[in-house]
Amino acid sequence: MIRTIQPEDHEDMVQLIAQFRVTMSRLYGRAEPQDVVAAEFELARYDDPSYKVFIAEDEEKTLIGYLVCRIIEEKVCAESLFVLPEYRRQGIGTALYEKAETLVEDLELETVYNQVHPNNDRMICFLLKRGYNVLNKIEVRRTRSGETHLQRIKVGKNTFEYCC
């Protein structure tokens, strides 16, 4: 079942956010441990009218995934989509994401906006299957000391060393 977050979901949501943060750290080439304090801080940010949080739960009412949307200046941005690994590829991410698309329709807007890490192949494939395309953003900076280049990325006619 997909529903909006409720105050009684707090502890379970903190655990899901902590797991999501570990997953995201791996995309940056780091293996950070779960940080419940950071997850608590992140969840507290969502207690704002500009955020809409949808959660997925199984038959036993256990939280198994979530989607965070933020409404900014006539745009709905999907900020975080996470489903526990053992529940993936069962349509849960799709059901969550459909809530974002319904939110867009309810607000009489046109589309959901997404920012995706270039190493997040699962999310990129997920969005491609749903008909989403690259809009206009690439973030470029100099390599920091101690960073390693994991791969090369081609953007248009240019090739960049991709760090983290």
Secondary structure, 3 states (H helix, E strand, C coil): CEEECCHHHHHHHHHHHHHHHHHHHHHCCCCCCCCHHHHHHHHHHCCCCCEEEEEEECCCCCEEEEEEEEEECCEEEEEEEEECHHHCCCCHHHHHHHHHHHHHHHCCCCCEEECCCCCCHHHHHHHHHCCCCCCCCCCCCCCCCCCCEEEEEEECCEEEEEEC
